[in-house]
Amino acid sequence: MTWEQVSRWASVASALAGLAAVGVAIWAALTGSKSAARASHTGKATVRGIGTANTGVMGPASSVAEPVTAERTGAAEVGEGEANTAIRRL
């Protein structure tokens, strides 16, 4: 094989890999990448000062599919801010 032929095959392989990557991205977008969320037997969350303490499930409603569960979550304490021990959709 000449260097020219090797270069052509490398270009073809690179193009195919690029098409495969685009195909996977489109497939993931079309099928939806939502996943169920579960929090169970979590520990304690403490924030000293300003912030958010979370021992449950918290996130954008659009990114979490049903079912969403929070069981036996730990305490959440915060000096100034928000505390969540259950399910909170933003």
SVG drawing of the C-alpha trace seen along z (x, -y; Angstrom):
<svg xmlns="http://www.w3.org/2000/svg" viewBox="-44 -33 48 35">
<polyline fill="none" stroke="black" stroke-width="0.4" points="0.0,0.0 1.2,-3.5 1.0,-6.4 -1.7,-7.9 -3.9,-4.8 -3.3,-4.7 -4.3,-8.4 -7.5,-7.7 -8.4,-4.8 -7.7,-6.9 -10.0,-9.6 -12.8,-7.1 -12.4,-5.6 -12.5,-9.1 -15.6,-10.1 -17.4,-6.9 -16.5,-7.5 -17.9,-11.0 -21.1,-9.8 -21.5,-7.2 -21.0,-9.8 -23.6,-12.1 -26.0,-9.1 -25.6,-8.2 -26.2,-11.8 -29.4,-12.1 -30.6,-8.7 -30.1,-9.8 -31.9,-13.1 -34.9,-11.4 -35.3,-8.6 -35.0,-11.1 -32.4,-10.6 -34.6,-11.0 -33.9,-8.6 -35.8,-7.8 -34.4,-9.2 -34.3,-7.5 -32.8,-8.6 -32.8,-6.1 -31.0,-5.8 -29.1,-9.0 -26.9,-10.7 -27.2,-14.1 -26.5,-17.3 -25.4,-20.4 -24.6,-23.8 -23.2,-26.5 -24.1,-29.9 -25.9,-30.4 -26.7,-27.5 -28.8,-24.5 -28.8,-21.2 -30.3,-18.2 -30.6,-14.6 -33.5,-13.8 -34.0,-14.3 -33.7,-17.8 -33.4,-18.8 -35.2,-20.1 -38.6,-18.5 -37.7,-18.1 -34.7,-15.9 -36.2,-13.4 -38.7,-10.7 -41.2,-8.9 -40.9,-7.3 -39.1,-9.6 -38.8,-8.3 -37.2,-9.5 -37.3,-7.1 -35.6,-7.2 -33.6,-10.3 -31.4,-12.0 -31.7,-15.3 -30.9,-18.5 -29.9,-21.6 -29.0,-25.0 -28.1,-28.2 -29.6,-30.5 -31.1,-29.1 -33.1,-25.9 -33.2,-22.4 -34.7,-19.4 -35.3,-15.9 -37.9,-14.8 -38.6,-15.5 -38.1,-19.0 -38.5,-19.7 -37.1,-23.0"/>
</svg>
